[in-house]
Amino acid sequence: MAIKVAKNVLFCAMVGAGVALVFWWISPRTSSTALSLSAVASGERSADIFGSTNNEAQAGSAIAVDRVLSELNQAFESDWQDAGLSSASAAAPLKVIRRLTLGLSGSIPSLQEIRVLQQLPNDQQVQHWVADLLGKKRTSDFLAERLARAFVGVEDGPFLLYRRRRFVDWLSDQIFEARPYDEIVADLLNDDGLWTDSPAVNFYTRNIIPDSDKDNIPDPILLAGRTSRALMAIRLDCLQCHDDFTNEVYLGDAETTRTGVQADFHQLAAFFSETRNTFFGIGDVKDRVIPYQYKLLGDEAESILQPRVPYAPELLGEEGALRQRLTGWMTHRENRPFARSIVNRMWAIMSGQPLVDPVDNIPLNGPFPAAMEVLTTDFIDHGYNLHRLIHLIARCDAFRKDSRAAFDIEDAHTQAGAVFPMTRLRPDQVAGAVIQATSMALIDENSNVLSRLKAFDQLRQFIRRFGDPGENEFETRGETVTQKLLMFNGQMVSERLKDNLSVSELHWLSPDDKTTIETIFLATLARLPSEVEAQYFLDRLADTNVRKKRQVADIYWSLINSLEFSWNH
């Protein structure tokens, strides 16, 4: 009898433990964002401008930071005065917070986060918001995907040999841990091993051409093209087949500028000639020298091309393997095009438009925007710190300019930073914004697993139907009829507005109709409605012929399909 009772008790205990485990697995965790921001608002957390409370050596003094910001703002002002451009006034803090969230996490701030931020003084909201975003995995995940598109593209690559997801996860970890950018690139160019154990080598396995006579060799030509565009912002791959006949690629130094020739590209590709994929993964041939051979245009036969860099040869070391020498040259402190390329790309990621357009084609010897040079110098002097770079961009006057002005806005204004550029949101940003706008609480890695799975599936399906711009995500693009119809009556928008408690029960949770309207505007557009807008929608809610549940959903639908929602501004 005692044994039977013990078995029943043990069985009940196991069932109870299982139920508790399932409940814990699907239940939402308390948002770390809300906790950290609440701590800031209550004065319990004093974050410096780099999101760090302890590392004074990395953060630098507030005086030094203010000096750099002053120099940066003066550089922008100088460019505006030289071009005879007026500048817009400063944007409202919530507008800046919205563009920061879109640029750093691919979504909009949740109502939960906005309510906490509103507890802070206006002049502190943006600074604390950037620090908080950089402490979240969703930010590093988003930035890693943006950089991965430049490093390895969006294609699947060779089967079994290429693991893009592993590469992006590795890149996200490096950004999250605030690892210096030059060290990240050093691993990218110089790492060895299997693509599963050493995720950085997926940069090489992505460029293996399957079903070819050299299926174990990462293609040096593809690698040289990726390296020049992503890491130097020079379209050296335009020289793959012929010399530069159109004066588009200038090399050399400021004193001896010359147009590029076909050999420049292939001499860079020669640095990858000894890289192989073996049983042990990516590595260099160590027991023999493998020359790089290519038939240049006009030659009758292949010639051996020695490894040479396209500029600043004095920075190239003489010792070590070819990839090691290239890595040392690329990440050298005096190689400013390397630092300049990521400064330009990070500005483009955060604002939607680079300082120099196209983002991967910066003139080697200038001219450069004065502000870009200030950021580049600071980036090098402070150890290629991406977090610091992001903070400086977010705090400078140009990034906080309004997208509206009292004067006629021309392309020159937005290109120079005198007015914040209005750019159409990418498909992932549109989907992320719709998903977050229809949820009162933040949807991130701390949300319950069912919400995350549903959001992930909706995001994936929406991007597939809307169309992914791929690597050319900073190019100007229009909106097609199909894309507009997808927003009007697509599956994701309909599902988010139908049977969604955050939408359908909002009017019951609000004390009055005015609060309902304000809540919808904050959740979708990250701002309060104007008097005209509030009165218009209040009149709609006062209509007794239509259920309020339906009216609330219609208001959500109207704002989600507005231009203000689908553009960064």
C-alpha positions as CSV (number, residue, x, y, z in Angstrom):
1,M,0.0,0.0,0.0
2,A,2.8,2.4,0.9
3,I,4.6,1.7,-2.3
4,K,1.4,2.4,-4.3
5,V,0.9,5.7,-2.5
6,A,4.6,6.6,-3.1
7,K,4.2,5.9,-6.8
8,N,1.1,8.1,-7.0
9,V,2.8,10.9,-5.2
10,L,5.9,10.6,-7.4
11,F,3.6,10.6,-10.5
12,C,1.7,13.7,-9.4
13,A,5.0,15.4,-8.6
14,M,6.4,14.7,-12.0
15,V,3.2,15.9,-13.7
16,G,3.2,19.1,-11.6
17,A,6.9,19.7,-12.5
18,G,6.2,19.1,-16.1
19,V,3.3,21.6,-16.1
20,A,5.4,24.1,-14.3
21,L,8.2,23.7,-16.8
22,V,5.9,24.1,-19.8
23,F,4.3,27.2,-18.1
24,W,7.8,28.7,-17.5
25,W,8.8,27.9,-21.1
26,I,5.8,29.7,-22.8
27,S,5.3,32.5,-20.3
28,P,6.8,35.9,-21.1
29,R,9.9,36.9,-19.2
30,T,10.0,40.3,-17.7
31,S,11.5,42.6,-20.4
32,S,15.1,43.4,-19.7
33,T,14.6,46.6,-21.6
34,A,11.7,47.7,-19.4
35,L,13.7,46.8,-16.3
36,S,16.9,48.7,-17.4
37,L,14.9,51.7,-18.5
38,S,12.9,51.8,-15.3
39,A,16.1,51.7,-13.4
40,V,17.4,54.6,-15.4
41,A,14.2,56.6,-14.8
42,S,14.3,55.9,-11.1
43,G,18.0,57.0,-10.9
44,E,19.3,53.5,-10.1
45,R,21.4,53.2,-13.2
46,S,23.8,55.8,-14.4
47,A,24.9,54.8,-17.9
48,D,27.6,56.8,-19.7
49,I,27.2,57.5,-23.4
50,F,28.7,54.1,-24.3
51,G,26.3,52.0,-22.3
52,S,29.0,51.2,-19.8
53,T,29.0,52.1,-16.1
54,N,32.4,50.8,-15.1
55,N,34.9,50.9,-18.0
56,E,36.2,54.5,-17.9
57,A,39.2,53.6,-20.1
58,Q,36.9,52.6,-22.9
59,A,34.3,55.3,-22.5
60,G,36.7,58.2,-22.1
61,S,35.8,61.3,-20.2
62,A,32.7,63.3,-20.9
63,I,34.8,66.3,-21.7
64,A,36.6,64.4,-24.5
65,V,33.4,63.2,-25.9
66,D,31.8,66.7,-25.9
67,R,34.9,67.9,-27.7
68,V,34.5,65.3,-30.4
69,L,30.8,66.1,-30.8
70,S,31.6,69.8,-31.0
71,E,34.1,69.1,-33.7
72,L,31.7,66.8,-35.5
73,N,28.9,69.4,-35.4
74,Q,31.2,72.1,-36.6
75,A,32.3,69.9,-39.5
76,F,28.7,69.6,-40.6
77,E,28.0,73.3,-40.2
78,S,31.1,74.1,-42.2
79,D,29.9,71.9,-45.1
80,W,26.5,73.5,-45.0
81,Q,27.9,77.0,-45.1
82,D,30.3,76.2,-47.9
83,A,27.4,74.7,-49.9
84,G,25.1,77.6,-49.0
85,L,22.5,75.3,-47.3
86,S,20.1,76.1,-44.6
87,S,19.5,73.4,-42.0
88,A,16.3,72.1,-40.4
89,S,15.5,72.5,-36.7
90,A,15.9,69.6,-34.2
91,A,13.4,66.8,-34.3
92,A,11.3,65.8,-31.3
93,P,13.0,63.2,-29.0
94,L,10.4,60.5,-29.8
95,K,11.0,61.0,-33.5
96,V,14.7,60.5,-33.0
97,I,14.0,57.4,-30.8
98,R,11.9,55.9,-33.6
99,R,14.5,56.4,-36.2
100,L,17.2,55.0,-33.9
101,T,15.1,51.9,-33.1
102,L,14.5,51.3,-36.8
103,G,18.2,51.8,-37.6
104,L,19.6,49.7,-34.8
105,S,16.9,46.9,-34.3
106,G,14.8,47.0,-37.4
107,S,11.6,47.8,-35.6
108,I,9.9,50.6,-33.8
109,P,9.8,51.3,-30.0
110,S,7.1,49.5,-28.2
111,L,4.4,51.3,-26.2
112,Q,5.9,49.8,-23.1
113,E,9.3,51.3,-23.8
114,I,7.8,54.7,-24.8
115,R,5.9,55.0,-21.6
116,V,9.1,54.3,-19.6
117,L,11.1,56.8,-21.7
118,Q,8.5,59.5,-21.1
119,Q,9.5,59.4,-17.4
120,L,12.9,60.8,-18.3
121,P,13.7,64.4,-19.1
122,N,13.6,65.2,-22.8
123,D,17.3,65.9,-23.1
124,Q,18.2,62.5,-21.6
125,Q,15.8,60.2,-23.5
126,V,17.9,59.6,-26.7
127,Q,21.2,59.2,-24.8
128,H,19.8,56.5,-22.5
129,W,17.8,54.9,-25.3
130,V,21.0,54.3,-27.4
131,A,22.8,52.9,-24.4
132,D,19.9,50.5,-23.7
133,L,19.6,49.4,-27.3
134,L,23.3,48.5,-27.5
135,G,22.9,46.3,-24.5
136,K,20.2,44.2,-26.2
137,K,20.8,41.1,-28.3
138,R,18.1,42.2,-30.8
139,T,20.3,45.1,-31.8
140,S,23.5,43.1,-32.4
141,D,21.4,40.5,-34.3
142,F,20.0,43.2,-36.6
143,L,23.4,44.9,-37.1
144,A,25.0,41.5,-37.8
145,E,22.5,40.8,-40.6
146,R,23.2,44.2,-42.1
147,L,27.0,43.7,-42.1
148,A,26.6,40.0,-43.3
149,R,24.9,41.2,-46.4
150,A,28.0,43.1,-47.3
151,F,30.4,40.3,-46.2
152,V,28.7,37.2,-47.7
153,G,25.5,38.4,-49.4
154,V,22.1,36.8,-49.0
155,E,22.4,33.7,-51.2
156,D,22.5,30.2,-49.7
157,G,26.0,29.3,-51.0
158,P,27.4,25.8,-51.4
159,F,25.5,23.0,-49.7
160,L,27.0,21.7,-46.5
161,L,30.1,23.9,-46.8
162,Y,28.4,27.2,-46.0
163,R,26.5,28.1,-42.8
164,R,25.2,31.6,-43.1
165,R,23.2,31.4,-39.9
166,R,26.4,30.4,-37.9
167,F,28.2,33.3,-39.5
168,V,25.5,35.9,-38.6
169,D,25.3,34.5,-35.0
170,W,29.1,34.8,-34.6
171,L,29.0,38.3,-36.0
172,S,26.2,39.2,-33.6
173,D,28.1,37.9,-30.6
174,Q,31.2,40.0,-31.6
175,I,29.1,43.2,-31.9
176,F,27.2,42.5,-28.7
177,E,30.4,42.0,-26.8
178,A,31.7,45.3,-28.2
179,R,34.7,43.6,-29.8
180,P,36.9,46.1,-31.8
181,Y,36.0,46.1,-35.5
182,D,39.5,45.6,-36.7
183,E,39.7,42.3,-34.6
184,I,36.4,41.1,-36.1
185,V,37.8,41.7,-39.7
186,A,41.1,40.1,-38.7
187,D,39.2,36.9,-37.9
188,L,37.2,37.3,-41.0
189,L,40.2,37.4,-43.2
190,N,42.7,35.2,-41.3
191,D,40.7,32.5,-39.5
192,D,41.2,28.8,-40.1
193,G,39.1,25.7,-39.4
194,L,35.8,24.2,-40.2
195,W,32.8,26.4,-41.0
196,T,30.9,25.0,-38.0
197,D,33.6,25.4,-35.4
198,S,35.1,28.6,-36.8
199,P,32.1,30.6,-38.1
200,A,34.3,33.4,-39.5
201,V,35.6,31.0,-42.2
202,N,32.2,31.0,-43.8
203,F,33.5,34.2,-45.5
204,Y,35.6,31.8,-47.5
205,T,33.3,28.8,-47.9
206,R,30.6,31.1,-49.3
207,N,32.9,31.8,-52.2
208,I,33.5,28.1,-53.1
209,I,32.0,27.4,-56.5
210,P,30.5,23.8,-56.4
211,D,30.6,21.4,-59.3
212,S,33.7,23.0,-60.8
213,D,37.2,21.7,-61.4
214,K,38.4,23.6,-58.3
215,D,35.6,22.8,-55.9
216,N,37.9,22.8,-52.9
217,I,39.3,26.3,-53.5
218,P,37.5,29.5,-52.4
219,D,37.4,31.6,-55.6
220,P,40.1,34.4,-55.2
221,I,38.2,36.6,-57.7
222,L,35.0,36.5,-55.7
223,L,36.9,37.0,-52.4
224,A,38.8,40.0,-53.9
225,G,35.5,41.6,-55.0
226,R,33.9,41.1,-51.5
227,T,37.0,42.4,-49.8
228,S,37.3,45.6,-51.8
229,R,33.7,46.6,-51.6
230,A,32.8,45.6,-48.1
231,L,36.1,46.4,-46.3
232,M,37.6,49.2,-48.4
233,A,34.5,50.7,-50.1
234,I,36.3,50.6,-53.5
235,R,34.7,48.9,-56.5
236,L,37.9,47.2,-57.5
237,D,35.9,44.4,-59.0
238,C,35.1,46.7,-61.9
239,L,38.6,46.0,-63.0
240,Q,38.2,42.3,-63.2
241,C,37.9,42.1,-67.0
242,H,39.6,45.2,-68.2
243,D,41.4,48.5,-67.3
244,D,39.4,51.5,-66.1
245,F,38.4,53.2,-69.3
246,T,35.7,55.4,-67.8
247,N,37.8,57.0,-65.0
248,E,35.7,55.5,-62.3
249,V,38.4,53.9,-60.1
250,Y,41.3,56.0,-59.0
251,L,44.2,54.4,-57.1
252,G,47.6,55.5,-55.8
253,D,48.0,58.4,-53.4
254,A,47.0,62.0,-53.4
255,E,50.2,63.1,-55.1
256,T,50.4,60.4,-57.8
257,T,46.8,59.5,-58.5
258,R,46.2,57.1,-61.3
259,T,43.3,55.2,-62.9
260,G,43.0,51.5,-62.0
261,V,44.2,48.7,-64.3
262,Q,43.1,45.1,-64.5
263,A,46.2,43.9,-62.8
264,D,45.3,45.9,-59.6
265,F,42.3,43.7,-59.0
266,H,44.0,40.4,-59.7
267,Q,47.0,41.3,-57.6
268,L,44.7,41.7,-54.7
269,A,43.0,38.3,-55.6
270,A,46.5,36.8,-55.5
271,F,46.5,37.1,-51.7
272,F,43.9,34.3,-51.6
273,S,45.7,32.0,-54.0
274,E,47.1,29.7,-51.3
275,T,43.8,29.3,-49.4
276,R,42.3,25.9,-49.6
277,N,39.3,23.9,-48.1
278,T,40.7,20.6,-46.8
279,F,39.5,17.8,-44.5
280,F,40.3,20.1,-41.6
281,G,38.5,23.1,-43.0
282,I,39.8,26.4,-44.4
283,G,43.6,26.9,-44.3
284,D,46.6,27.9,-46.2
285,V,49.0,25.6,-48.2
286,K,52.2,25.6,-46.2
287,D,54.6,23.3,-48.0
288,R,54.7,25.1,-51.4
289,V,54.1,28.4,-53.1
290,I,51.0,28.5,-55.4
291,P,51.3,31.3,-57.9
292,Y,48.2,33.2,-59.0
293,Q,47.8,33.0,-62.8
294,Y,45.4,34.9,-65.0
295,K,45.1,35.9,-68.6
296,L,44.9,39.7,-68.7
297,L,43.0,41.4,-71.5
298,G,45.2,41.7,-74.6
299,D,47.7,39.0,-73.5
300,E,48.1,35.7,-75.4
301,A,48.7,33.6,-72.4
302,E,48.2,33.5,-68.6
303,S,50.8,35.4,-66.6
304,I,51.8,35.0,-62.9
305,L,50.6,38.0,-60.8
306,Q,52.3,38.7,-57.6
307,P,50.3,39.7,-54.5
308,R,50.1,43.5,-54.3
309,V,47.7,45.9,-52.5
310,P,46.0,48.6,-54.6
311,Y,47.3,51.5,-52.5
312,A,49.6,52.3,-49.5
313,P,52.1,49.4,-50.2
314,E,54.3,50.7,-47.5
315,L,51.8,49.4,-44.9
316,L,52.1,45.8,-46.1
317,G,54.3,43.5,-44.0
318,E,56.9,41.3,-45.5
319,E,56.5,38.3,-43.2
320,G,53.8,35.7,-42.7
321,A,51.3,33.9,-44.9
322,L,49.6,35.9,-47.7
323,R,46.3,36.2,-45.8
324,Q,48.1,37.2,-42.7
325,R,50.0,40.0,-44.5
326,L,46.7,41.2,-46.1
327,T,45.0,41.2,-42.7
328,G,47.8,43.3,-41.2
329,W,47.6,45.8,-44.1
330,M,43.8,46.0,-44.0
331,T,43.6,46.7,-40.3
332,H,46.6,49.0,-40.1
333,R,45.9,52.3,-38.2
334,E,47.1,54.3,-41.2
335,N,44.7,52.5,-43.6
336,R,41.9,55.1,-43.4
337,P,39.8,53.7,-46.3
338,F,39.2,50.6,-44.1
339,A,37.9,52.7,-41.2
340,R,36.1,55.1,-43.5
341,S,34.1,52.3,-45.1
342,I,32.5,51.1,-41.9
343,V,31.8,54.7,-40.8
344,N,29.9,55.3,-44.0
345,R,28.1,52.0,-43.8
346,M,27.1,52.5,-40.1
347,W,25.7,56.0,-41.0
348,A,23.7,54.4,-43.8
349,I,22.4,51.6,-41.5
350,M,21.2,54.1,-38.9
351,S,19.8,56.8,-41.2
352,G,19.0,55.0,-44.4
353,Q,21.4,57.0,-46.5
354,P,25.2,57.0,-46.5
355,L,27.4,60.1,-46.2
356,V,29.0,59.1,-49.5
357,D,26.7,57.4,-52.0
358,P,27.0,54.6,-53.1
359,V,27.9,53.1,-49.7
360,D,30.6,50.8,-51.3
361,N,32.2,53.3,-53.6
362,I,34.1,56.1,-51.7
363,P,36.8,57.9,-53.7
364,L,40.2,56.8,-52.5
365,N,41.6,60.3,-52.3
366,G,38.5,62.3,-51.7
367,P,37.0,64.7,-51.5
368,F,35.3,63.5,-48.2
369,P,32.6,65.1,-46.1
370,A,34.4,66.8,-43.2
371,A,32.2,65.0,-40.7
372,M,33.2,61.6,-42.1
373,E,36.8,62.4,-41.5
374,V,36.1,63.5,-37.9
375,L,34.2,60.2,-37.2
376,T,37.0,58.2,-39.0
377,T,39.7,59.7,-36.9
378,D,37.9,59.2,-33.7
379,F,37.0,55.6,-34.7
380,I,40.7,54.8,-35.2
381,D,41.9,56.6,-32.1
382,H,39.5,54.7,-29.9
383,G,40.3,51.2,-31.0
384,Y,37.7,50.7,-33.8
385,N,34.9,50.8,-31.2
386,L,31.6,50.3,-33.0
387,H,29.5,51.2,-29.9
388,R,31.3,54.5,-29.5
389,L,30.8,55.2,-33.2
390,I,27.0,54.5,-32.9
391,H,26.8,56.8,-29.9
392,L,28.5,59.7,-31.7
393,I,26.3,59.3,-34.7
394,A,23.2,59.3,-32.5
395,R,24.2,62.3,-30.5
396,C,25.4,64.6,-33.4
397,D,23.2,67.4,-34.5
398,A,22.8,66.2,-38.1
399,F,21.3,62.9,-37.0
400,R,18.8,64.7,-34.8
401,K,17.7,67.1,-37.5
402,D,14.0,67.1,-38.5
403,S,13.0,65.7,-41.9
404,R,10.7,68.8,-42.4
405,A,11.9,72.4,-42.8
406,A,10.5,75.8,-43.5
407,F,12.4,76.0,-46.8
408,D,12.3,73.9,-50.0
409,I,14.2,70.7,-49.4
410,E,16.5,69.5,-52.2
411,D,18.8,66.4,-52.5
412,A,21.8,68.5,-51.5
413,H,20.2,69.1,-48.0
414,T,19.6,65.5,-47.2
415,Q,23.0,64.4,-48.7
416,A,24.9,66.9,-46.6
417,G,22.9,66.1,-43.4
418,A,21.2,69.5,-43.2
419,V,17.9,67.8,-43.2
420,F,17.3,64.2,-42.1
421,P,16.6,62.1,-45.2
422,M,13.3,60.4,-45.7
423,T,13.8,56.8,-46.8
424,R,11.4,54.0,-47.4
425,L,11.5,51.3,-44.9
426,R,13.0,47.9,-45.9
427,P,10.7,44.9,-45.9
428,D,12.1,43.6,-42.6
429,Q,11.6,47.0,-41.0
430,V,8.0,47.3,-42.3
431,A,7.2,43.8,-40.9
432,G,8.9,44.4,-37.6
433,A,7.1,47.7,-37.2
434,V,3.7,46.2,-37.9
435,I,4.3,43.3,-35.5
436,Q,5.5,45.6,-32.7
437,A,2.8,48.3,-33.3
438,T,0.1,45.7,-32.7
439,S,1.6,44.6,-29.4
440,M,1.5,46.8,-26.2
441,A,4.5,44.9,-24.8
442,L,7.9,44.6,-26.3
443,I,8.5,41.6,-28.5
444,D,12.1,40.5,-28.2
445,E,14.2,37.6,-27.0
446,N,12.6,37.8,-23.6
447,S,9.0,37.4,-24.9
448,N,7.2,34.0,-24.6
449,V,8.2,31.5,-27.2
450,L,4.8,31.3,-28.9
451,S,4.8,35.1,-29.6
452,R,8.3,34.9,-30.9
453,L,7.5,31.9,-33.2
454,K,4.4,33.6,-34.5
455,A,6.3,36.9,-35.1
456,F,9.2,35.0,-36.8
457,D,6.9,33.2,-39.2
458,Q,4.9,36.3,-40.1
459,L,8.2,38.2,-40.7
460,R,9.6,35.5,-42.9
461,Q,6.4,35.2,-45.0
462,F,6.0,39.0,-45.3
463,I,9.5,39.5,-46.6
464,R,9.1,36.6,-49.1
465,R,6.0,38.2,-50.5
466,F,7.1,41.8,-50.3
467,G,10.5,41.2,-51.8
468,D,14.0,41.4,-50.3
469,P,16.3,44.0,-51.9
470,G,19.3,41.8,-50.9
471,E,22.7,43.5,-50.8
472,N,21.4,46.6,-52.5
473,E,19.3,47.7,-49.6
474,F,20.5,51.3,-49.6
475,E,19.5,52.0,-53.2
476,T,16.5,54.2,-53.8
477,R,13.4,52.1,-54.7
478,G,9.8,52.7,-55.3
479,E,6.7,50.8,-54.1
480,T,5.0,48.4,-56.4
481,V,1.2,47.8,-56.6
482,T,1.7,44.3,-55.2
483,Q,3.6,45.6,-52.2
484,K,0.9,48.2,-51.5
485,L,-1.9,45.6,-51.8
486,L,0.1,43.4,-49.4
487,M,-0.1,46.2,-46.8
488,F,-3.8,46.9,-47.5
489,N,-5.2,43.3,-47.3
490,G,-2.2,41.0,-46.8
491,Q,-2.2,38.1,-44.4
492,M,0.2,39.5,-41.8
493,V,-1.6,42.9,-41.3
494,S,-5.0,41.1,-41.2
495,E,-3.8,38.6,-38.6
496,R,-2.2,41.2,-36.4
497,L,-5.4,43.3,-36.3
498,K,-7.8,40.3,-36.0
499,D,-8.3,38.5,-32.7
500,N,-5.4,40.4,-31.2
501,L,-6.1,41.4,-27.6
502,S,-3.7,44.4,-27.8
503,V,-6.0,45.8,-30.5
504,S,-9.5,44.4,-29.9
505,E,-9.6,45.1,-26.2
506,L,-7.8,48.4,-26.2
507,H,-10.9,50.5,-25.8
508,W,-11.9,48.5,-22.7
509,L,-8.5,49.0,-21.1
510,S,-8.5,52.8,-21.8
511,P,-10.2,55.1,-19.4
512,D,-11.7,57.2,-22.3
513,D,-11.6,57.5,-26.0
514,K,-8.9,60.2,-26.0
515,T,-6.5,57.8,-24.3
516,T,-7.4,55.1,-26.8
517,I,-6.4,57.4,-29.7
518,E,-3.2,58.6,-28.0
519,T,-2.2,55.0,-27.3
520,I,-2.8,53.9,-31.0
521,F,-0.7,56.9,-32.2
522,L,2.2,56.1,-29.8
523,A,2.1,52.4,-30.7
524,T,2.2,53.0,-34.4
525,L,3.8,56.4,-35.1
526,A,5.7,57.0,-31.8
527,R,4.0,60.4,-31.3
528,L,0.9,61.9,-29.9
529,P,-1.9,63.0,-32.3
530,S,-2.4,66.6,-33.2
531,E,-5.6,68.3,-32.2
532,V,-7.1,67.9,-35.6
533,E,-6.2,64.2,-35.8
534,A,-7.4,63.5,-32.3
535,Q,-10.8,65.2,-32.9
536,Y,-11.2,63.4,-36.2
537,F,-10.7,59.9,-34.7
538,L,-12.7,60.8,-31.6
539,D,-15.7,61.6,-33.9
540,R,-15.2,58.2,-35.5
541,L,-15.2,56.4,-32.1
542,A,-18.3,58.3,-31.1
543,D,-20.3,56.7,-34.0
544,T,-22.6,54.3,-32.3
545,N,-23.5,52.5,-35.5
546,V,-20.1,50.8,-35.6
547,R,-18.7,48.7,-32.8
548,K,-15.7,50.3,-31.1
549,K,-13.7,47.1,-31.5
550,R,-14.0,47.4,-35.2
551,Q,-13.4,51.2,-35.1
552,V,-10.1,50.7,-33.1
553,A,-8.9,48.1,-35.7
554,D,-9.8,50.5,-38.5
555,I,-7.8,53.3,-36.9
556,Y,-4.8,50.9,-36.5
557,W,-5.2,49.9,-40.2
558,S,-5.3,53.5,-41.3
559,L,-2.1,54.5,-39.5
560,I,-0.2,51.4,-40.5
561,N,-1.0,52.1,-44.1
562,S,0.0,55.8,-43.8
563,L,3.2,57.1,-45.4
564,E,4.4,58.3,-42.0
565,F,4.5,54.6,-40.8
566,S,6.2,53.1,-43.8
567,W,9.0,55.7,-44.1
568,N,11.9,56.6,-41.8
569,H,12.0,60.3,-41.2
